[in-house]
Amino acid sequence: MSPLFKGAIALACVLGGAVLGMFVRSRVPEEYQGAESKDIIRLVMGLVLTTAALALGLLVGSAKSFYDTQNAGMAQIAADYIMLDRILDYYGPESAGARSALRDLLANQVEGTGLEASSKTYAEIKSGAQVGDALFHEIQKLSPKDDVQRFYKQECLGLGIQLGQTRWLMYEQNTVPFPTLLLVVLLVWLFLLFISFGIFAPRNPLVMAGFFVSGAALSGAILLILAMYNPQRGLIRVSNAPLRAAMDQIKR
């Protein structure tokens, strides 16, 4: 289920609560619609409103932090590619095979960031292929002739391991699903809130427009949260511009 569809469900729940509240209002006895009853309902729903607003704020902050982590991971991977290519170049002409494997690996990952469900890298991971093994084999085949080359080889192996760790970390983070129960509870809170609003709201176009605008704002916040928790496949994607920039550097 896409974030856009879930956002539409959130909007339907919120507006449905307001309409249900207006429908229930006509069946509430007059003695229950006094000022004291309204004050109590406002106090109770004020607590629910505060809880829902706090939950939304925390979720937006958490989703933005997750998105920033993925974005930083992409930049780190690109920097590791460039640095690894530079060190292999310093090693000497014997590293031509390793540099070729590095370019192939980067080109593979540039295809849709390498972590999307439609990308070649993702398909290889799902099929059990060992992504990046060719690069490690080429680095391990290097036979250093002096201390400088031995140092460069060790640095290359270290960068290769770091590159693989960052890539796998980003991949695993994207396999963690958003907690459905949390979303359901939040929608229930908003549904109850708008029922209470609808019970005491007058029936006129201005009120309905207000309900729609507030409902759209809340569902938009939920859409943003879900989109930022899916930065490789959602509406708000992590840019692969750092990888493309790394490709341009490596080809020089």
PyRosetta script that sets phi, psi and omega in degrees:
from pyrosetta import init, pose_from_sequence

init()
pose = pose_from_sequence("MSPLFKGAIALACVLGGAVLGMFVRSRVPEEYQGAESKDIIRLVMGLVLTTAALALGLLVGSAKSFYDTQNAGMAQIAADYIMLDRILDYYGPESAGARSALRDLLANQVEGTGLEASSKTYAEIKSGAQVGDALFHEIQKLSPKDDVQRFYKQECLGLGIQLGQTRWLMYEQNTVPFPTLLLVVLLVWLFLLFISFGIFAPRNPLVMAGFFVSGAALSGAILLILAMYNPQRGLIRVSNAPLRAAMDQIKR")
pose.set_psi(1, 124.1)
pose.set_omega(1, -174.2)
pose.set_phi(2, -76.1)
pose.set_psi(2, 156.0)
pose.set_omega(2, 176.3)
pose.set_phi(3, -57.8)
pose.set_psi(3, -35.3)
pose.set_omega(3, 179.4)
pose.set_phi(4, -63.5)
pose.set_psi(4, -41.1)
pose.set_omega(4, 179.1)
pose.set_phi(5, -66.9)
pose.set_psi(5, -40.3)
pose.set_omega(5, 178.1)
pose.set_phi(6, -65.9)
pose.set_psi(6, -36.5)
pose.set_omega(6, 175.8)
pose.set_phi(7, -63.4)
pose.set_psi(7, -38.7)
pose.set_omega(7, 177.0)
pose.set_phi(8, -64.9)
pose.set_psi(8, -38.6)
pose.set_omega(8, 176.9)
pose.set_phi(9, -62.9)
pose.set_psi(9, -41.2)
pose.set_omega(9, 178.1)
pose.set_phi(10, -61.1)
pose.set_psi(10, -43.9)
pose.set_omega(10, 178.2)
pose.set_phi(11, -62.2)
pose.set_psi(11, -42.4)
pose.set_omega(11, 179.2)
pose.set_phi(12, -63.6)
pose.set_psi(12, -39.3)
pose.set_omega(12, 179.4)
pose.set_phi(13, -64.6)
pose.set_psi(13, -43.9)
pose.set_omega(13, -178.0)
pose.set_phi(14, -65.6)
pose.set_psi(14, -49.5)
pose.set_omega(14, -179.6)
pose.set_phi(15, -67.9)
pose.set_psi(15, -34.8)
pose.set_omega(15, 176.5)
pose.set_phi(16, -62.8)
pose.set_psi(16, -37.0)
pose.set_omega(16, 177.4)
pose.set_phi(17, -64.1)
pose.set_psi(17, -42.5)
pose.set_omega(17, 179.3)
pose.set_phi(18, -64.0)
pose.set_psi(18, -43.7)
pose.set_omega(18, 179.4)
pose.set_phi(19, -65.3)
pose.set_psi(19, -41.3)
pose.set_omega(19, 177.5)
pose.set_phi(20, -62.6)
pose.set_psi(20, -39.5)
pose.set_omega(20, 177.6)
pose.set_phi(21, -62.5)
pose.set_psi(21, -41.6)
pose.set_omega(21, 177.5)
pose.set_phi(22, -65.4)
pose.set_psi(22, -36.0)
pose.set_omega(22, 178.6)
pose.set_phi(23, -68.5)
pose.set_psi(23, -40.5)
pose.set_omega(23, -179.3)
pose.set_phi(24, -68.6)
pose.set_psi(24, -29.9)
pose.set_omega(24, -176.3)
pose.set_phi(25, -56.0)
pose.set_psi(25, -40.8)
pose.set_omega(25, -178.4)
pose.set_phi(26, -67.3)
pose.set_psi(26, -15.9)
pose.set_omega(26, -179.0)
pose.set_phi(27, -105.0)
pose.set_psi(27, 1.5)
pose.set_omega(27, 177.1)
pose.set_phi(28, -86.5)
pose.set_psi(28, 126.8)
pose.set_omega(28, 179.8)
pose.set_phi(29, -58.2)
pose.set_psi(29, 150.2)
pose.set_omega(29, -176.8)
pose.set_phi(30, -59.6)
pose.set_psi(30, -35.8)
pose.set_omega(30, -178.2)
pose.set_phi(31, -67.1)
pose.set_psi(31, -18.2)
pose.set_omega(31, 178.0)
pose.set_phi(32, -87.9)
pose.set_psi(32, -6.0)
pose.set_omega(32, -177.1)
pose.set_phi(33, -103.9)
pose.set_psi(33, 19.9)
pose.set_omega(33, 179.4)
pose.set_phi(34, -72.7)
pose.set_psi(34, 174.2)
pose.set_omega(34, -177.4)
pose.set_phi(35, -63.0)
pose.set_psi(35, -38.5)
pose.set_omega(35, -179.0)
pose.set_phi(36, -65.3)
pose.set_psi(36, -41.4)
pose.set_omega(36, 178.6)
pose.set_phi(37, -63.5)
pose.set_psi(37, -41.8)
pose.set_omega(37, 179.4)
pose.set_phi(38, -63.7)
pose.set_psi(38, -40.4)
pose.set_omega(38, -179.9)
pose.set_phi(39, -63.8)
pose.set_psi(39, -42.8)
pose.set_omega(39, 179.7)
pose.set_phi(40, -64.1)
pose.set_psi(40, -43.8)
pose.set_omega(40, 179.8)
pose.set_phi(41, -62.5)
pose.set_psi(41, -40.6)
pose.set_omega(41, 178.4)
pose.set_phi(42, -63.0)
pose.set_psi(42, -40.5)
pose.set_omega(42, 179.3)
pose.set_phi(43, -65.1)
pose.set_psi(43, -45.8)
pose.set_omega(43, -178.7)
pose.set_phi(44, -64.7)
pose.set_psi(44, -47.6)
pose.set_omega(44, -179.1)
pose.set_phi(45, -70.8)
pose.set_psi(45, -23.6)
pose.set_omega(45, 174.3)
pose.set_phi(46, -63.3)
pose.set_psi(46, -37.3)
pose.set_omega(46, 176.3)
pose.set_phi(47, -65.5)
pose.set_psi(47, -42.9)
pose.set_omega(47, 178.1)
pose.set_phi(48, -64.7)
pose.set_psi(48, -40.4)
pose.set_omega(48, 179.6)
pose.set_phi(49, -62.5)
pose.set_psi(49, -43.3)
pose.set_omega(49, 179.1)
pose.set_phi(50, -62.8)
pose.set_psi(50, -43.6)
pose.set_omega(50, 179.4)
pose.set_phi(51, -62.8)
pose.set_psi(51, -44.2)
pose.set_omega(51, -179.8)
pose.set_phi(52, -65.7)
pose.set_psi(52, -41.2)
pose.set_omega(52, 179.0)
pose.set_phi(53, -64.6)
pose.set_psi(53, -40.1)
pose.set_omega(53, 178.0)
pose.set_phi(54, -64.2)
pose.set_psi(54, -43.5)
pose.set_omega(54, 179.6)
pose.set_phi(55, -63.2)
pose.set_psi(55, -42.8)
pose.set_omega(55, 179.2)
pose.set_phi(56, -63.1)
pose.set_psi(56, -43.5)
pose.set_omega(56, 179.6)
pose.set_phi(57, -62.3)
pose.set_psi(57, -43.3)
pose.set_omega(57, 179.2)
pose.set_phi(58, -65.3)
pose.set_psi(58, -39.2)
pose.set_omega(58, -179.8)
pose.set_phi(59, -67.8)
pose.set_psi(59, -40.4)
pose.set_omega(59, 177.3)
pose.set_phi(60, -62.2)
pose.set_psi(60, -44.1)
pose.set_omega(60, 178.4)
pose.set_phi(61, -63.4)
pose.set_psi(61, -41.6)
pose.set_omega(61, 179.4)
pose.set_phi(62, -65.9)
pose.set_psi(62, -42.3)
pose.set_omega(62, 179.7)
pose.set_phi(63, -64.8)
pose.set_psi(63, -40.6)
pose.set_omega(63, 178.3)
pose.set_phi(64, -65.2)
pose.set_psi(64, -38.9)
pose.set_omega(64, 177.6)
pose.set_phi(65, -63.9)
pose.set_psi(65, -41.3)
pose.set_omega(65, 178.4)
pose.set_phi(66, -63.7)
pose.set_psi(66, -43.6)
pose.set_omega(66, 179.1)
pose.set_phi(67, -62.5)
pose.set_psi(67, -43.4)
pose.set_omega(67, 179.5)
pose.set_phi(68, -64.1)
pose.set_psi(68, -36.2)
pose.set_omega(68, 177.7)
pose.set_phi(69, -63.3)
pose.set_psi(69, -43.6)
pose.set_omega(69, 178.2)
pose.set_phi(70, -65.6)
pose.set_psi(70, -39.2)
pose.set_omega(70, 179.1)
pose.set_phi(71, -64.5)
pose.set_psi(71, -43.7)
pose.set_omega(71, 178.3)
pose.set_phi(72, -65.5)
pose.set_psi(72, -36.5)
pose.set_omega(72, 177.2)
pose.set_phi(73, -62.9)
pose.set_psi(73, -38.9)
pose.set_omega(73, 178.3)
pose.set_phi(74, -65.0)
pose.set_psi(74, -41.6)
pose.set_omega(74, 178.0)
pose.set_phi(75, -65.8)
pose.set_psi(75, -37.3)
pose.set_omega(75, 179.2)
pose.set_phi(76, -65.8)
pose.set_psi(76, -41.5)
pose.set_omega(76, 177.8)
pose.set_phi(77, -61.2)
pose.set_psi(77, -44.6)
pose.set_omega(77, -179.8)
pose.set_phi(78, -62.0)
pose.set_psi(78, -42.8)
pose.set_omega(78, 179.2)
pose.set_phi(79, -64.0)
pose.set_psi(79, -38.5)
pose.set_omega(79, 178.8)
pose.set_phi(80, -65.1)
pose.set_psi(80, -39.1)
pose.set_omega(80, 177.3)
pose.set_phi(81, -59.6)
pose.set_psi(81, -47.6)
pose.set_omega(81, -178.0)
pose.set_phi(82, -63.9)
pose.set_psi(82, -45.9)
pose.set_omega(82, -177.6)
pose.set_phi(83, -65.0)
pose.set_psi(83, -39.8)
pose.set_omega(83, 179.2)
pose.set_phi(84, -64.1)
pose.set_psi(84, -40.6)
pose.set_omega(84, 178.0)
pose.set_phi(85, -65.0)
pose.set_psi(85, -39.0)
pose.set_omega(85, 179.6)
pose.set_phi(86, -63.8)
pose.set_psi(86, -44.2)
pose.set_omega(86, -178.6)
pose.set_phi(87, -66.4)
pose.set_psi(87, -39.1)
pose.set_omega(87, 176.7)
pose.set_phi(88, -63.9)
pose.set_psi(88, -35.7)
pose.set_omega(88, 176.7)
pose.set_phi(89, -65.5)
pose.set_psi(89, -40.9)
pose.set_omega(89, 177.9)
pose.set_phi(90, -64.6)
pose.set_psi(90, -29.7)
pose.set_omega(90, -177.7)
pose.set_phi(91, -60.2)
pose.set_psi(91, -41.3)
pose.set_omega(91, -179.9)
pose.set_phi(92, 132.9)
pose.set_psi(92, 179.0)
pose.set_omega(92, -177.3)
pose.set_phi(93, -64.1)
pose.set_psi(93, -19.0)
pose.set_omega(93, 179.2)
pose.set_phi(94, -65.0)
pose.set_psi(94, -16.0)
pose.set_omega(94, -177.2)
pose.set_phi(95, -91.9)
pose.set_psi(95, 12.8)
pose.set_omega(95, -177.8)
pose.set_phi(96, -59.1)
pose.set_psi(96, -39.9)
pose.set_omega(96, 179.7)
pose.set_phi(97, -65.1)
pose.set_psi(97, -40.8)
pose.set_omega(97, 179.1)
pose.set_phi(98, -67.0)
pose.set_psi(98, -39.0)
pose.set_omega(98, 179.3)
pose.set_phi(99, -67.2)
pose.set_psi(99, -36.2)
pose.set_omega(99, 176.9)
pose.set_phi(100, -65.0)
pose.set_psi(100, -42.5)
pose.set_omega(100, 177.3)
pose.set_phi(101, -63.8)
pose.set_psi(101, -36.7)
pose.set_omega(101, 178.1)
pose.set_phi(102, -64.4)
pose.set_psi(102, -44.0)
pose.set_omega(102, 179.2)
pose.set_phi(103, -64.4)
pose.set_psi(103, -39.4)
pose.set_omega(103, 178.3)
pose.set_phi(104, -64.1)
pose.set_psi(104, -40.8)
pose.set_omega(104, -180.0)
pose.set_phi(105, -65.3)
pose.set_psi(105, -42.4)
pose.set_omega(105, 179.2)
pose.set_phi(106, -66.7)
pose.set_psi(106, -43.3)
pose.set_omega(106, 178.5)
pose.set_phi(107, -60.6)
pose.set_psi(107, -36.4)
pose.set_omega(107, 178.0)
pose.set_phi(108, -64.6)
pose.set_psi(108, -40.0)
pose.set_omega(108, -177.5)
pose.set_phi(109, -78.0)
pose.set_psi(109, -29.7)
pose.set_omega(109, 178.0)
pose.set_phi(110, -62.0)
pose.set_psi(110, -28.0)
pose.set_omega(110, 180.0)
pose.set_phi(111, -67.1)
pose.set_psi(111, 92.6)
pose.set_omega(111, 178.8)
pose.set_phi(112, 71.8)
pose.set_psi(112, 30.3)
pose.set_omega(112, -179.0)
pose.set_phi(113, 70.0)
pose.set_psi(113, -8.0)
pose.set_omega(113, 177.1)
pose.set_phi(114, 80.9)
pose.set_psi(114, -0.5)
pose.set_omega(114, -178.0)
pose.set_phi(115, -124.2)
pose.set_psi(115, -5.9)
pose.set_omega(115, 178.5)
pose.set_phi(116, -73.6)
pose.set_psi(116, 157.3)
pose.set_omega(116, 179.5)
pose.set_phi(117, -64.2)
pose.set_psi(117, -23.8)
pose.set_omega(117, -178.0)
pose.set_phi(118, -91.8)
pose.set_psi(118, -4.5)
pose.set_omega(118, -174.4)
pose.set_phi(119, -84.4)
pose.set_psi(119, 159.7)
pose.set_omega(119, -179.5)
pose.set_phi(120, -67.1)
pose.set_psi(120, -40.2)
pose.set_omega(120, 179.9)
pose.set_phi(121, -61.9)
pose.set_psi(121, -44.0)
pose.set_omega(121, 179.7)
pose.set_phi(122, -62.2)
pose.set_psi(122, -42.1)
pose.set_omega(122, 179.1)
pose.set_phi(123, -62.5)
pose.set_psi(123, -39.0)
pose.set_omega(123, 178.9)
pose.set_phi(124, -67.1)
pose.set_psi(124, -39.3)
pose.set_omega(124, 177.4)
pose.set_phi(125, -62.6)
pose.set_psi(125, -45.0)
pose.set_omega(125, -179.8)
pose.set_phi(126, -63.7)
pose.set_psi(126, -31.5)
pose.set_omega(126, -178.3)
pose.set_phi(127, -84.1)
pose.set_psi(127, -4.5)
pose.set_omega(127, 177.8)
pose.set_phi(128, 95.5)
pose.set_psi(128, 6.0)
pose.set_omega(128, 179.4)
pose.set_phi(129, -69.2)
pose.set_psi(129, 147.2)
pose.set_omega(129, 178.9)
pose.set_phi(130, -90.5)
pose.set_psi(130, 94.3)
pose.set_omega(130, -177.3)
pose.set_phi(131, -67.9)
pose.set_psi(131, 128.1)
pose.set_omega(131, 177.2)
pose.set_phi(132, 92.9)
pose.set_psi(132, -2.1)
pose.set_omega(132, -178.6)
pose.set_phi(133, -63.2)
pose.set_psi(133, -36.3)
pose.set_omega(133, -178.3)
pose.set_phi(134, -61.2)
pose.set_psi(134, -38.6)
pose.set_omega(134, 179.4)
pose.set_phi(135, -65.3)
pose.set_psi(135, -44.6)
pose.set_omega(135, 179.2)
pose.set_phi(136, -62.6)
pose.set_psi(136, -41.1)
pose.set_omega(136, 179.5)
pose.set_phi(137, -62.0)
pose.set_psi(137, -41.2)
pose.set_omega(137, -179.4)
pose.set_phi(138, -67.4)
pose.set_psi(138, -38.6)
pose.set_omega(138, 178.5)
pose.set_phi(139, -67.7)
pose.set_psi(139, -41.6)
pose.set_omega(139, -179.1)
pose.set_phi(140, -66.6)
pose.set_psi(140, -25.9)
pose.set_omega(140, -179.9)
pose.set_phi(141, -74.9)
pose.set_psi(141, -14.1)
pose.set_omega(141, -179.6)
pose.set_phi(142, -64.2)
pose.set_psi(142, 136.6)
pose.set_omega(142, 179.4)
pose.set_phi(143, -115.1)
pose.set_psi(143, 94.7)
pose.set_omega(143, -177.7)
pose.set_phi(144, -60.1)
pose.set_psi(144, 142.0)
pose.set_omega(144, -179.5)
pose.set_phi(145, -103.6)
pose.set_psi(145, -15.0)
pose.set_omega(145, 179.4)
pose.set_phi(146, -151.3)
pose.set_psi(146, -178.8)
pose.set_omega(146, -177.6)
pose.set_phi(147, -65.4)
pose.set_psi(147, -34.2)
pose.set_omega(147, -179.9)
pose.set_phi(148, -63.8)
pose.set_psi(148, -46.8)
pose.set_omega(148, 179.4)
pose.set_phi(149, -67.1)
pose.set_psi(149, -34.7)
pose.set_omega(149, 176.2)
pose.set_phi(150, -63.5)
pose.set_psi(150, -40.0)
pose.set_omega(150, 177.7)
pose.set_phi(151, -63.3)
pose.set_psi(151, -45.4)
pose.set_omega(151, 179.8)
pose.set_phi(152, -62.6)
pose.set_psi(152, -39.4)
pose.set_omega(152, 179.5)
pose.set_phi(153, -64.0)
pose.set_psi(153, -43.2)
pose.set_omega(153, 178.8)
pose.set_phi(154, -63.2)
pose.set_psi(154, -40.4)
pose.set_omega(154, 178.3)
pose.set_phi(155, -64.0)
pose.set_psi(155, -39.8)
pose.set_omega(155, 178.8)
pose.set_phi(156, -63.7)
pose.set_psi(156, -43.4)
pose.set_omega(156, 178.1)
pose.set_phi(157, -63.0)
pose.set_psi(157, -41.6)
pose.set_omega(157, 178.7)
pose.set_phi(158, -63.5)
pose.set_psi(158, -42.7)
pose.set_omega(158, 178.4)
pose.set_phi(159, -67.6)
pose.set_psi(159, -36.6)
pose.set_omega(159, 178.0)
pose.set_phi(160, -63.3)
pose.set_psi(160, -41.8)
pose.set_omega(160, 177.6)
pose.set_phi(161, -65.3)
pose.set_psi(161, -43.8)
pose.set_omega(161, 179.2)
pose.set_phi(162, -62.5)
pose.set_psi(162, -40.6)
pose.set_omega(162, 178.1)
pose.set_phi(163, -61.4)
pose.set_psi(163, -45.3)
pose.set_omega(163, 179.0)
pose.set_phi(164, -65.1)
pose.set_psi(164, -39.5)
pose.set_omega(164, 179.9)
pose.set_phi(165, -63.5)
pose.set_psi(165, -44.4)
pose.set_omega(165, -179.7)
pose.set_phi(166, -64.8)
pose.set_psi(166, -42.8)
pose.set_omega(166, -179.3)
pose.set_phi(167, -64.6)
pose.set_psi(167, -43.8)
pose.set_omega(167, 179.9)
pose.set_phi(168, -68.7)
pose.set_psi(168, -35.1)
pose.set_omega(168, 177.6)
pose.set_phi(169, -62.3)
pose.set_psi(169, -44.8)
pose.set_omega(169, 178.4)
pose.set_phi(170, -64.0)
pose.set_psi(170, -39.3)
pose.set_omega(170, 179.0)
pose.set_phi(171, -63.4)
pose.set_psi(171, -47.0)
pose.set_omega(171, -177.9)
pose.set_phi(172, -67.3)
pose.set_psi(172, -36.9)
pose.set_omega(172, 177.9)
pose.set_phi(173, -61.3)
pose.set_psi(173, -33.8)
pose.set_omega(173, -179.0)
pose.set_phi(174, -79.1)
pose.set_psi(174, -9.9)
pose.set_omega(174, 177.1)
pose.set_phi(175, -89.0)
pose.set_psi(175, -9.3)
pose.set_omega(175, 179.9)
pose.set_phi(176, -79.5)
pose.set_psi(176, 119.1)
pose.set_omega(176, -177.6)
pose.set_phi(177, -76.3)
pose.set_psi(177, 152.7)
pose.set_omega(177, 174.8)
pose.set_phi(178, -69.0)
pose.set_psi(178, 135.0)
pose.set_omega(178, -177.8)
pose.set_phi(179, -62.5)
pose.set_psi(179, 110.5)
pose.set_omega(179, -177.1)
pose.set_phi(180, -64.0)
pose.set_psi(180, -38.3)
pose.set_omega(180, -178.9)
pose.set_phi(181, -59.3)
pose.set_psi(181, -39.6)
pose.set_omega(181, 179.5)
pose.set_phi(182, -61.9)
pose.set_psi(182, -42.8)
pose.set_omega(182, 179.1)
pose.set_phi(183, -66.3)
pose.set_psi(183, -41.1)
pose.set_omega(183, -179.7)
pose.set_phi(184, -64.1)
pose.set_psi(184, -44.8)
pose.set_omega(184, 179.5)
pose.set_phi(185, -62.3)
pose.set_psi(185, -42.0)
pose.set_omega(185, 178.7)
pose.set_phi(186, -62.5)
pose.set_psi(186, -41.6)
pose.set_omega(186, 178.2)
pose.set_phi(187, -65.9)
pose.set_psi(187, -36.2)
pose.set_omega(187, 177.4)
pose.set_phi(188, -64.0)
pose.set_psi(188, -43.6)
pose.set_omega(188, 177.4)
pose.set_phi(189, -58.9)
pose.set_psi(189, -47.5)
pose.set_omega(189, -179.3)
pose.set_phi(190, -65.6)
pose.set_psi(190, -37.1)
pose.set_omega(190, 178.7)
pose.set_phi(191, -62.0)
pose.set_psi(191, -46.0)
pose.set_omega(191, 179.3)
pose.set_phi(192, -65.2)
pose.set_psi(192, -39.6)
pose.set_omega(192, 178.3)
pose.set_phi(193, -59.1)
pose.set_psi(193, -46.9)
pose.set_omega(193, -176.5)
pose.set_phi(194, -74.4)
pose.set_psi(194, -24.1)
pose.set_omega(194, 170.9)
pose.set_phi(195, -63.0)
pose.set_psi(195, -45.6)
pose.set_omega(195, 179.3)
pose.set_phi(196, -64.5)
pose.set_psi(196, -36.8)
pose.set_omega(196, 177.2)
pose.set_phi(197, -64.7)
pose.set_psi(197, -43.0)
pose.set_omega(197, -177.1)
pose.set_phi(198, -67.7)
pose.set_psi(198, -31.5)
pose.set_omega(198, -178.2)
pose.set_phi(199, -62.1)
pose.set_psi(199, -39.2)
pose.set_omega(199, -175.7)
pose.set_phi(200, -105.9)
pose.set_psi(200, 8.6)
pose.set_omega(200, -178.5)
pose.set_phi(201, -92.5)
pose.set_psi(201, 141.6)
pose.set_omega(201, 175.1)
pose.set_phi(202, -71.8)
pose.set_psi(202, 153.6)
pose.set_omega(202, -179.3)
pose.set_phi(203, -92.6)
pose.set_psi(203, 98.3)
pose.set_omega(203, 175.7)
pose.set_phi(204, -152.3)
pose.set_psi(204, 160.2)
pose.set_omega(204, -176.2)
pose.set_phi(205, -59.1)
pose.set_psi(205, -33.6)
pose.set_omega(205, -178.5)
pose.set_phi(206, -65.3)
pose.set_psi(206, -41.6)
pose.set_omega(206, 178.3)
pose.set_phi(207, -64.9)
pose.set_psi(207, -43.4)
pose.set_omega(207, 179.4)
pose.set_phi(208, -63.1)
pose.set_psi(208, -38.6)
pose.set_omega(208, 177.5)
pose.set_phi(209, -64.4)
pose.set_psi(209, -39.1)
pose.set_omega(209, 177.2)
pose.set_phi(210, -63.3)
pose.set_psi(210, -42.3)
pose.set_omega(210, 177.1)
pose.set_phi(211, -61.0)
pose.set_psi(211, -42.3)
pose.set_omega(211, -178.0)
pose.set_phi(212, -66.2)
pose.set_psi(212, -43.3)
pose.set_omega(212, -179.0)
pose.set_phi(213, -63.8)
pose.set_psi(213, -46.6)
pose.set_omega(213, -179.9)
pose.set_phi(214, -65.8)
pose.set_psi(214, -38.3)
pose.set_omega(214, 177.6)
pose.set_phi(215, -65.1)
pose.set_psi(215, -39.6)
pose.set_omega(215, 178.1)
pose.set_phi(216, -65.5)
pose.set_psi(216, -37.8)
pose.set_omega(216, 179.2)
pose.set_phi(217, -65.6)
pose.set_psi(217, -43.6)
pose.set_omega(217, -179.9)
pose.set_phi(218, -67.1)
pose.set_psi(218, -44.7)
pose.set_omega(218, 179.0)
pose.set_phi(219, -66.8)
pose.set_psi(219, -32.0)
pose.set_omega(219, 175.3)
pose.set_phi(220, -65.2)
pose.set_psi(220, -38.0)
pose.set_omega(220, 176.7)
pose.set_phi(221, -63.8)
pose.set_psi(221, -42.2)
pose.set_omega(221, 178.4)
pose.set_phi(222, -65.1)
pose.set_psi(222, -38.8)
pose.set_omega(222, 177.6)
pose.set_phi(223, -62.3)
pose.set_psi(223, -43.1)
pose.set_omega(223, 178.5)
pose.set_phi(224, -62.0)
pose.set_psi(224, -41.9)
pose.set_omega(224, 179.5)
pose.set_phi(225, -60.3)
pose.set_psi(225, -50.0)
pose.set_omega(225, -177.5)
pose.set_phi(226, -66.6)
pose.set_psi(226, -36.9)
pose.set_omega(226, -179.4)
pose.set_phi(227, -67.5)
pose.set_psi(227, -40.8)
pose.set_omega(227, -179.3)
pose.set_phi(228, -73.6)
pose.set_psi(228, -19.6)
pose.set_omega(228, 174.1)
pose.set_phi(229, -83.3)
pose.set_psi(229, -3.3)
pose.set_omega(229, 175.2)
pose.set_phi(230, -128.5)
pose.set_psi(230, 62.0)
pose.set_omega(230, -173.0)
pose.set_phi(231, -71.7)
pose.set_psi(231, -12.3)
pose.set_omega(231, 179.3)
pose.set_phi(232, -95.8)
pose.set_psi(232, -18.5)
pose.set_omega(232, -175.8)
pose.set_phi(233, -131.2)
pose.set_psi(233, -13.0)
pose.set_omega(233, -173.4)
pose.set_phi(234, -84.9)
pose.set_psi(234, -166.0)
pose.set_omega(234, -178.8)
pose.set_phi(235, -72.8)
pose.set_psi(235, -31.8)
pose.set_omega(235, 178.7)
pose.set_phi(236, -106.9)
pose.set_psi(236, 97.9)
pose.set_omega(236, -172.8)
pose.set_phi(237, -100.0)
pose.set_psi(237, 149.7)
pose.set_omega(237, 171.7)
pose.set_phi(238, -70.4)
pose.set_psi(238, 129.4)
pose.set_omega(238, -178.1)
pose.set_phi(239, -72.5)
pose.set_psi(239, 141.1)
pose.set_omega(239, 174.6)
pose.set_phi(240, -96.2)
pose.set_psi(240, 19.2)
pose.set_omega(240, 177.6)
pose.set_phi(241, -58.4)
pose.set_psi(241, -39.0)
pose.set_omega(241, 176.4)
pose.set_phi(242, -60.1)
pose.set_psi(242, -37.5)
pose.set_omega(242, 179.0)
pose.set_phi(243, -67.8)
pose.set_psi(243, -39.3)
pose.set_omega(243, 178.5)
pose.set_phi(244, -67.4)
pose.set_psi(244, -37.4)
pose.set_omega(244, 176.8)
pose.set_phi(245, -65.4)
pose.set_psi(245, -38.5)
pose.set_omega(245, 176.8)
pose.set_phi(246, -64.8)
pose.set_psi(246, -38.7)
pose.set_omega(246, 177.3)
pose.set_phi(247, -61.9)
pose.set_psi(247, -40.7)
pose.set_omega(247, 179.3)
pose.set_phi(248, -64.8)
pose.set_psi(248, -38.5)
pose.set_omega(248, 179.1)
pose.set_phi(249, -67.1)
pose.set_psi(249, -41.6)
pose.set_omega(249, -176.7)
pose.set_phi(250, -69.1)
pose.set_psi(250, -31.5)
pose.set_omega(250, -178.3)
pose.set_phi(251, -74.3)
pose.set_psi(251, -12.8)
pose.set_omega(251, -178.6)
pose.set_phi(252, -72.7)
pose.dump_pdb("model.pdb")
